Structures are given as structure tokens and as C-alpha cells.
Amino acid sequence: MVRPNPRFDTINPQLDEWITEAGYTRNLAIEQKLEGDYATIQQYNQDFKGGLNPTTIRELPSWWRIIQHEFGAPYADGYQQQHWTKEQAIEFCNLVVKIATIKKDLNEYRCNNYPRDPAYCSYISGNSSTIGQFLEYGKQLEKEINTNKAPHPHQLSTYPQYYKDVGYLDEQENIIAGMPQWQDTEIIPQVFAEEEINLSDDIIQILNDIDNGVILVPDWFRNNIEWVKDGHITQQEFRTAYNYLVDTQIVAAPEQNLTINDNMITQQVINFNIINGRAVGSIKFVATNNFNPYYYGKNIVNIIQIKDPNGVNILTTVKENRLNFTETERDEVISYDEDVKQNTRATIESFVWSSATTPTAFSKKFMIDISETEPPKPKTSGFMAMGAAGAIAGLVLLGFIVDSKVGK
């Protein structure tokens, strides 16, 4: 968002005090200094000693590494590809840190004060990461200079031309007499161990939600996750970057898959007969491999209707039961006991729907012929929509009964 930039006080442009102007908290002297510092960056906008540009680099080059072997002290590697000495590599690191710090200070001011634009907030964590990476690498190089002038043997074989140029190897890549030798030093765990970062509860909650897919973040933000874990950015800088995503609605909950189809649940008759004028029996319901996990822990409706041999509904109200599956409890048995009005034969129709009023089928309609003397006979169902329409037509969707459920 572009906003007008009020003029500085022409009488006292260096007035160092905080004012409120047009709804913004400002310090014109600080603004002048930050913008002046930022203008100095332009003088470095060129390749450093024929190598990398310190004003455009954002991350430590992938080939610049601090290598830790199983034995001996760690050593900085990769800067030799620029044909720099350790001292020149340190100079470059310090320059990158200086430039990134200027950018970070200006972005923090613009994020929190004037023009208080959240776009600047998103840059701060990247600036902090740049500072952290090049500070660490530069400190490693300084440690090597102070304790060991010699190159690591691995470096001699990896960058032979460089070490020929600096006079450590001859043209046949033999070590020149008098070259200082690398001295492995004993690693003291307390010295080289990474500092433990204790994250606050709110940061941990955000990280857990991202890991568990509760919220979705863009790929570039995942760098911030690693940086806050290893201390390359502060926890407040992480919060600022995260809040920017929230404010700009970049963070989102994952889209939920609400798909339902009639292959998600199967039905199987366990027993069903007419006893003393009542339909008594049980049906087993099983969540198949096609079951949509979104519906774990959610109530699903089982509705039955009983018809006489002429296809006339015997029940005057819809009989509704609840099913509820979980990832570990994927089957359920429901028992029924219904009056069949002196009929000796009847047909049970069982449906599994999302609800009684808006039926979407989790299972194909299940039909069973029952009688007083014969075992139950499952029947092949017709088109589900026809069964649903027939089941609910003319029935009152109230007066539900609760039948007994057995084991999952």
C-alpha cells in the first residue's frame, strides 16, 4: 500500500522524538538515518572480488558448508570456489551481515511504525536468517585462523587449483615443503554442541498445527520453521512472519474432503426372524477401506422400514439409529425388535444415510426377507434413490426409537 510521505521538519530535521501523524507513530530522525543507511548499500551492488554480490545474496551458498567429521574439529569449506582466502571470505560474510542488518532495521521500522505495512513484516525473518547464516560461517573461519592456519586435507584434494595458486601445492599436486599442517583438535562437546532453543508454548502450538495439517502454509514459510527451531531467527520474528500470513489470509485450513458414496459401509445380517408377531434380529455394519476418514467420530444414521408381502409399509414412523465409527473401531452391530402387525412374512429395508432429512447413502440399500419359520434371506437392492424415496414417502420423520447396540 502506498501512502504519502510527510516532509521532514525543515527547521530541525534531526528532531529525535516520536510523534503521531495521520494515525502513524513516527520518528523522523530514525527514518532519516534508516533511509540514509539503506542508500549506502548501493555502493556494494557489485561482485565482491569477482565472486558473489553481497547485496543480492539471501542464503549461504549451498557449497559453503561447515563440515563436522567423526574426528577432529569442524572446518569451513566451499569458499575456495570463489578463489578467496579465509580472510577475504570473512570480509564478504561481514559485508553481507552489515547489508542484511540495514535491511532488517528498515523493514522492522516500516512493519511496526510508518507506513506500518505488513508486506515489510514478511521480509524480517529472511533478513535475520541471512545474518545468522553468514555470522556462523564467518565465526568458523575466524576460529580456524586463530587456531590453525593450515587447510584440512579434504580441502587440498577438493580444491587443488586454489591451493596451487596460494602456494600450498606444486603442479603435480604434491604438498610443498614448509606448508603448515592441519592439526586436529579434540572436540569438547560443551563447546561445539548446538545451543538448545526453548520455544514458547504458542510457537510450539503453531508448529504442531502445521505438522499435523491443521493449517496450511506456503512452502517458503517452512524455512522460517527451521530457522526458529535452530535460532537463526527470534521467536518474535517468527510470530511477526506468521501473523503476516494470518492478516493477509495466506494461512488456511486444509480443504476438507466431504465425499460420500454407497461403498463406504457394508451391511450383513446376523439373524432376523418373526417371533411372537415381532421382527427380531441384528445387522452388522462395517466401515470399508473406502470409508472417508472425515466421518470418523461423526454420527451416521441407520434407518429401517418393514414392509408386508404386498410392499406396504408396516412401520408408521421412521426408525432411526446412530452409527459412529473410528479409525480403530470400524464395525458396529444394531439389534432390532419391531411389531409387524400379525404378519408372518415381511421384508426389512435398511439404509445408511448422512441424515434422515437429507439422505446421502453411505451404503447400498440392504433388504432381508424374514418369516417365522425360515432363515433370513438377503435380497439384491434396486437403485438407491428409489429405495430412499419409497422409505420416506408419507412417513413422519419424528418419534424415533433407540435400538440396542452391541460391541464395536
C-alpha positions in Angstrom: 0.0 0.0 0.0 1.5 3.4 -1.0 0.9 6.2 1.4 2.1 9.9 1.3 5.4 10.6 2.9 5.2 13.7 5.1 8.1 16.1 4.8 10.7 16.3 7.5 10.8 19.3 9.8 12.7 21.9 7.7 13.8 23.8 10.9 15.1 20.8 12.8 15.3 17.8 10.5 17.2 15.8 13.2 14.5 16.1 15.8 14.7 12.8 17.6 11.3 12.2 19.1 8.3 10.0 18.5 5.2 11.7 17.1 1.8 10.6 16.0 0.9 11.8 12.5 -2.1 10.8 10.4 -2.6 7.7 12.6 1.1 6.6 12.4 3.8 6.5 15.1 6.9 8.0 13.6 10.4 9.2 14.5 11.6 11.4 11.6 15.2 11.3 12.8 15.2 7.5 12.9 13.6 7.4 9.4 16.3 9.7 8.1 19.0 7.5 9.5 17.5 4.3 8.3 17.0 5.6 4.8 20.5 7.0 4.8 21.9 3.7 5.8 19.9 1.9 3.1 21.3 4.3 0.5 24.8 3.2 1.3 24.0 -0.3 0.2 24.2 0.7 -3.4 28.0 1.1 -3.3 28.3 -2.6 -2.7 26.0 -3.6 -5.5 28.7 -5.5 -7.5 30.5 -8.8 -7.4 32.9 -8.9 -4.4 36.4 -9.6 -5.7 35.0 -11.2 -8.9 32.7 -13.5 -6.9 29.3 -13.0 -5.3 27.2 -9.9 -5.0 26.7 -9.2 -1.2 23.6 -7.0 -1.9 21.6 -9.7 -3.6 22.6 -12.9 -1.8 19.9 -14.2 0.6 21.3 -17.5 1.8 24.7 -19.1 2.4 25.7 -20.7 -0.9 24.9 -24.4 -0.9 28.5 -25.3 -1.5 29.7 -23.3 1.5 29.5 -25.7 4.4 30.8 -26.2 7.9 31.8 -29.8 7.8 31.9 -31.9 11.0 33.8 -35.2 10.7 33.6 -38.0 13.2 37.0 -37.0 14.3 38.7 -33.6 14.8 37.4 -30.1 14.7 34.8 -28.8 12.2 36.1 -26.7 9.3 34.6 -24.2 6.8 34.5 -25.5 3.2 33.4 -24.2 -0.2 34.5 -20.6 -0.1 37.6 -21.7 -2.1 35.4 -21.9 -5.2 35.5 -18.1 -5.3 39.3 -18.3 -5.1 39.2 -16.3 -1.9 41.4 -16.6 1.2 39.8 -17.2 4.5 40.3 -13.5 5.3 38.5 -12.5 2.1 35.7 -14.9 2.9 35.3 -13.4 6.3 35.3 -9.9 4.8 32.5 -11.0 2.5 30.5 -12.5 5.4 30.8 -9.4 7.4 29.7 -7.3 4.5 26.6 -9.5 3.9 25.7 -9.2 7.6 26.1 -5.4 7.5 23.8 -5.1 4.5 21.2 -7.6 5.8 21.2 -5.8 9.2 20.4 -2.4 7.5 17.6 -4.0 5.5 16.2 -5.7 8.6 16.2 -2.5 10.7 14.4 -0.6 7.9 11.9 -3.4 7.4 11.2 -3.6 11.2 10.5 0.1 11.3 8.2 0.0 8.3 6.4 -3.0 9.6 5.7 -1.6 13.1 5.6 2.2 12.6 5.4 4.0 9.3 3.9 3.1 6.9 3.0 0.1 9.0 2.6 -2.2 6.0 2.5 -5.9 6.7 4.4 -6.6 3.5 7.6 -5.4 5.2 6.9 -7.8 8.1 7.3 -10.7 5.8 10.9 -9.8 4.9 12.2 -9.6 8.5 12.7 -13.4 9.1 14.6 -13.7 5.8 16.9 -10.8 6.8 17.5 -12.5 10.2 18.3 -15.8 8.6 20.8 -14.2 6.3 22.5 -12.6 9.2 22.6 -15.8 11.3 24.0 -18.0 8.5 26.8 -15.6 7.5 27.7 -14.8 11.1 28.1 -18.5 11.9 30.2 -19.2 8.8 32.4 -16.1 9.5 33.0 -17.1 13.1 34.0 -20.6 12.0 36.6 -19.1 9.6 37.9 -16.8 12.3 38.3 -19.7 14.7 40.3 -21.6 12.0 42.6 -18.5 11.5 43.2 -18.1 15.2 43.9 -21.8 15.9 45.0 -23.4 12.7 46.4 -21.7 9.6 46.6 -25.0 7.6 43.9 -26.3 5.2 42.1 -29.5 6.1 43.4 -32.5 4.0 40.0 -32.9 2.4 40.3 -29.3 1.1 43.6 -30.0 -0.6 42.1 -32.7 -2.8 38.8 -30.9 -3.4 40.3 -27.5 -4.5 43.8 -28.4 -5.9 44.0 -25.4 -8.2 43.2 -23.0 -5.4 45.9 -24.4 -3.3 48.4 -24.3 -6.2 47.5 -20.6 -6.5 48.2 -19.9 -2.8 51.4 -21.9 -2.9 50.5 -25.0 -0.9 50.7 -27.5 -3.8 53.0 -27.8 -6.7 51.9 -28.5 -10.3 51.9 -32.3 -9.6 49.6 -31.6 -6.5 52.3 -32.5 -4.1 52.4 -30.7 -0.8 55.2 -28.0 -0.9 57.7 -28.3 1.9 57.1 -25.9 4.7 53.3 -25.8 4.3 51.6 -25.7 7.7 49.9 -28.9 8.6 46.3 -29.3 9.7 46.1 -30.1 13.4 43.0 -32.0 14.5 41.9 -30.8 17.9 39.8 -32.7 20.4 36.1 -31.7 20.3 34.7 -30.6 23.5 31.0 -31.4 23.4 30.1 -28.3 25.5 31.8 -26.1 23.0 30.5 -27.5 19.8 27.1 -28.6 20.9 24.3 -26.6 19.4 22.6 -24.2 21.8 19.2 -25.6 22.9 16.3 -23.5 21.8 13.4 -23.4 24.2 10.3 -22.5 22.2 7.4 -20.8 23.8 4.1 -22.6 24.1 2.4 -20.5 21.3 5.2 -21.2 18.9 5.1 -25.0 19.7 1.3 -24.9 19.1 1.7 -23.2 15.7 4.4 -25.7 14.6 2.3 -28.7 15.7 -0.7 -27.4 13.8 1.4 -27.0 10.7 2.9 -30.5 11.1 -0.5 -32.1 11.7 -2.1 -30.4 8.7 -4.5 -28.3 10.8 -3.3 -25.2 9.0 -1.6 -24.9 5.6 1.3 -22.5 5.0 3.1 -21.7 1.7 6.3 -23.7 1.1 8.6 -20.6 1.5 7.4 -20.2 5.1 8.8 -23.6 6.1 12.2 -22.0 6.1 11.0 -19.9 9.0 10.1 -23.1 10.9 13.6 -24.4 10.6 15.1 -21.0 11.4 13.2 -20.5 14.6 14.0 -24.1 15.7 17.7 -23.6 15.3 17.8 -19.9 16.5 18.6 -18.2 13.2 15.6 -16.0 13.8 14.0 -15.0 17.1 10.6 -16.3 18.2 9.2 -12.8 17.9 10.4 -12.6 14.3 8.7 -15.9 13.6 5.5 -14.6 15.2 5.6 -11.5 13.0 6.0 -13.5 9.9 3.2 -15.9 10.9 0.9 -13.1 11.9 1.5 -11.5 8.5 0.3 -14.8 6.8 -2.8 -14.7 9.1 -3.5 -11.0 8.4 -3.2 -11.5 4.7 -5.3 -14.7 4.8 -2.4 -16.7 3.3 -2.7 -19.2 6.1 -5.6 -21.6 5.5 -7.2 -24.7 6.9 -6.9 -27.6 4.6 -9.9 -28.2 2.4 -12.0 -31.0 3.8 -13.0 -34.0 1.8 -16.7 -34.4 2.4 -17.2 -37.1 -0.2 -19.8 -39.8 0.5 -20.5 -42.8 -1.6 -22.5 -46.0 -1.2 -19.4 -48.2 -1.0 -18.2 -46.8 2.3 -20.2 -49.2 4.6 -21.3 -52.8 4.1 -24.3 -54.5 5.9 -24.6 -58.1 6.9 -27.5 -59.9 8.5 -26.6 -61.8 11.7 -30.0 -63.1 12.5 -33.6 -62.0 11.8 -36.9 -63.8 12.3 -40.5 -63.0 13.2 -41.1 -64.1 16.8 -44.5 -63.7 18.5 -45.6 -61.2 15.9 -42.3 -59.1 16.1 -39.4 -58.7 13.8 -36.3 -59.5 16.0 -32.8 -59.6 14.7 -29.4 -57.9 14.2 -27.4 -56.3 11.4 -23.6 -55.8 11.3 -22.3 -52.6 9.8 -18.6 -52.4 8.7 -16.7 -49.3 7.5 -14.8 -50.4 4.4 -11.5 -49.3 3.1 -13.4 -46.8 1.0 -14.7 -45.0 4.2 -13.9 -41.3 4.2 -11.8 -40.6 7.3 -13.5 -37.2 7.7 -16.6 -39.1 9.1 -14.7 -40.9 11.8 -16.2 -39.9 15.1 -19.3 -38.4 13.5 -22.8 -39.7 13.8 -24.3 -41.5 10.7 -27.9 -42.5 10.5 -29.3 -46.0 10.0 -32.9 -46.1 9.1 -35.1 -49.2 8.7 -38.5 -49.8 7.2 -40.5 -53.0 7.3 -42.9 -53.9 4.5 -45.6 -56.6 4.3 -45.7 -59.1 1.4 -47.7 -56.6 -0.6 -45.0 -53.9 -0.3 -47.0 -51.8 2.1 -45.1 -50.0 4.9 -45.8 -51.6 8.3 -44.0 -49.0 10.4 -45.8 -45.7 10.7 -42.7 -43.8 11.7 -39.1 -43.9 10.5 -36.9 -45.9 12.8 -33.6 -44.2 13.3 -30.4 -45.5 14.9 -27.0 -43.9 15.2 -23.7 -45.3 13.9 -20.4 -43.9 14.9 -17.1 -45.3 13.5 -13.5 -44.5 14.5 -10.2 -45.5 12.8 -9.8 -48.4 15.3 -13.5 -49.3 15.8 -14.8 -49.9 12.3 -17.7 -52.2 12.9 -21.0 -51.9 14.8 -24.0 -54.2 15.4 -27.5 -52.9 15.9 -30.3 -55.1 17.2 -34.0 -54.6 16.3 -37.3 -55.6 17.9 -40.4 -54.2 15.9 -44.1 -55.0 15.8 -45.1 -56.5 12.3 -48.9 -56.3 12.9 -49.6 -60.0 12.8 -47.7 -60.6 9.5 -45.9 -63.9 9.3 -43.7 -62.7 6.4 -42.1 -59.3 5.9 -39.2 -57.5 4.2 -36.7 -55.4 6.2 -35.2 -52.4 4.3 -32.1 -50.9 5.9 -30.4 -47.6 4.8 -27.3 -45.8 6.0 -27.5 -42.1 5.3 -25.9 -38.9 6.3 -29.3 -37.9 7.9 -33.0 -38.7 7.7 -33.9 -35.4 6.2 -31.1 -35.1 3.6 -30.3 -38.7 2.8 -26.9 -39.3 1.1 -26.1 -43.0 1.0 -23.0 -44.4 2.8 -24.2 -47.9 1.9 -26.4 -49.6 -0.7 -29.9 -50.3 0.4 -29.9 -53.6 2.3 -33.1 -55.8 2.1 -33.9 -59.0 4.0 -36.9 -61.3 3.6 -37.9 -62.7 7.0 -40.5 -65.1 8.3 -41.5 -67.1 11.3 -40.0 -70.4 10.2 -37.2 -69.8 7.6 -33.8 -68.3 8.0 -33.4 -64.6 6.8 -32.8 -64.2 3.1 -30.8 -61.1 2.0 -32.1 -59.6 -1.3 -30.4 -57.7 -4.1 -31.4 -54.0 -3.8 -32.5 -51.8 -6.6 -31.4 -48.2 -7.3 -30.8 -46.5 -4.0 -32.7 -43.3 -4.8 -35.9 -45.3 -5.5 -35.5 -47.0 -2.1 -34.9 -43.7 -0.3 -37.9 -42.1 -1.9 -40.1 -45.1 -1.1 -38.9 -45.2 2.5 -39.5 -41.6 3.4 -42.6 -41.0 1.3 -45.6 -40.5 3.5 -43.8 -41.2 6.8 -43.4 -38.9 9.8 -39.8 -38.1 10.5 -40.3 -37.9 14.2 -40.9 -40.4 17.0 -37.5 -42.1 16.6 -36.7 -45.2 18.7 -33.4 -46.1 20.1 -32.5 -49.7 19.5 -29.8 -51.5 21.3 -26.2 -51.5 20.0 -23.7 -54.2 20.7 -19.9 -54.2 20.6 -17.8 -52.4 18.1 
